[in-house]
Amino acid sequence: MIREHGYSHWDGQFIERRLPWWPITRLNLKLAFRKKHFRPVYAFSFMPAFFFIVAIYISERIEDFQFIMRGGRAVLFEINPNFFKNYLASDFLLFMLILIMVFAAAGLIADDFRFNALTFYFSRPLRKRDYLLGKAAVIAFFVLSLTAIPAILFIFIKILFAGNFSLLKNYPWLPLSIIGYSLFLTFFYCIYALFLSCLSRHSRYVSVMIFAVYVFSDFLYGFFYNWFRQPFLLLLSLKHNLQQVAAFAFGVKPAQPVPWFWSFLVLGLFCLLAGYLIIRKIRAVEVIR
Amino acid sequence: MKPRIVTEHLSRWYGNVLGLSDVNLEIGPGITGLLGPNGAGKSTLLKLITGQIKPSVGRVTIDGQPVKGRADLFYRLGYCPEQDAFFDGFTGWQFLYWLLRLHHFPEEKAAERTKEMLRLVELEADANRPIRSYSRGMRQRLKLAQALAHEPEILILDEPLNGLDPLGKRKMIRLIRDFGQEGRLVLVSSHILPEIEALTRQIILIHQGKVFAQGDIHEIRDLIERHPHVVSVRTRDSRQLAAWLIQQPYVVKAYFGENDDNLFVETRNRDKFFNFLLELVAEGRIEIEEITSPDDNLQAIFDYLIGKA
């Protein structure tokens, strides 16, 4: 009988946690790694980092690798800001980040909608911003693990192989650029994935949307560019906008003659609108009863 | 006793639909039943009190503090929602443990408390089964466990007895009563009168988004007693019975249904009416096949209160 069990009171003290969102992040990271297709995708996303480390090694052993320097390939092995920009804004990495969002971020909010779980979140000592931070931190973990962390590691490896600090002496602002652009990417992917995740109760639809919006924006750019040949049309493409901002962050010439701030503005407006809609959507269940 | 939950002119619209209208309540410690038919606005009121939704007009305070934007109030408040809200892949243990972690319980304490709560609601043996395999009753108990787990001073329960079998209901009622007897505040909603009666005498009657009555259940019932009750009696001697009954001062009206065997009687005093009927049966003056009370339900009480009947 329940009555016979009686209550056993918890006499401990509640300690207000500094990071109330951490249990949310931890749980969702665990859930992401439990998905069987996610782990290979995540592991495969480190491939470029591996090749860039090999490139750093080769850059310090040019004389041993003359056979691969023919045909102007030597430029690939110059360790300068462009090298880092090529890593952080490569088509492959940006695409792999989208794939990671497809697997790990699609259900972040959609699943909570599906299971009516917002009621439970918001009947705990948790604010809306804690909830969103907890979810965003999952995305931030994956994005930063593939951007800032490998890029900073490249600097250390370069210093280690070169045995001097010439890279940092020549480009003292490089670590800041890496961190700044990585945080920008993180912010964009957080908003992008969370926004799409709160548009549906079904994480599968969200997965499709995350993939389709990114690919379709690029397709739109290609389609209209073929017709009108206007470089400004790159503003339609999420990928090209991210690459334009990267060019500015690393002080290199952008691929298209379009000022970087237009791309920044487009992405900024997207984030602003998406952020507003996320906040509007994250309410507890409002059911007419 | 000083009220802990106070609502002032609380109103909530869902678009053009009125969810709650100008509700002013003061709720003190102990168990209070929120009684109303489906769609009355009970869940809306509970969601407003727990800060799940924002009021269109008015405000709610708990211990003098506004609910809005006060996440720290949930250290003191436990909420059991009406609808199922589980993560399907979770086991009962994982669900409770994780919610306790959100309550800032340290890992070890959360595990300990999870075990205790699962034992309390008799789900210990099923702790490691996925919630999706739980029966409705088990889910209800798990929901109650999550509301109780952090030892709240205020417990808000939205239809906690729904879907429970009679034994489960009895156990749940005991559990809630034990909790309320400790001087805490329990606000429990239901659309079934006997369920609330088993829990408490203090009730709030709500209908169509408005509070119709608040106070002791017996006092409210006495008020309702002034209204005639309708009783349907099926007998082959319905005309004879009508002749006897109409002579009784507490019988207001007697009329026949579509079938002549069915006699409908309106009485102001049910007890006297039934005593008289029993006498007739005991004396063998009449044979009765069936007695029903078509207005012996909550909706009828509300109909009386709002003057429909």
Interface residues (C-beta under 8 A of the other chain):
Chain A: M1 I2 R3 H5 G6 Y7 S8 H9 W10 G12 F14 I15 E16 R17 P20 P23 I24 L27 L31 D111 F115 N116 A117 T119 F120 Y121 F122 S123 R124 P125 L126 R127 D130 R283 A284 V285 E286 V287 I288 R289
Chain B: Y14 V17 G19 N38 G39 G41 K42 S43 T44 K47 T50 G51 Q52 I53 G69 A71 D72 L73 F74 Y75 L77 G78 Y79 P81 E82 Q83 D84 A85 F86 F87 D88 G89 W98 L99 R101 L102 H103 H104 F105 P106 K109 R113 E116 R119 L120 V121 E122 Q146 H150 E151 K171 M172 R174 L175 D178 F179 E182
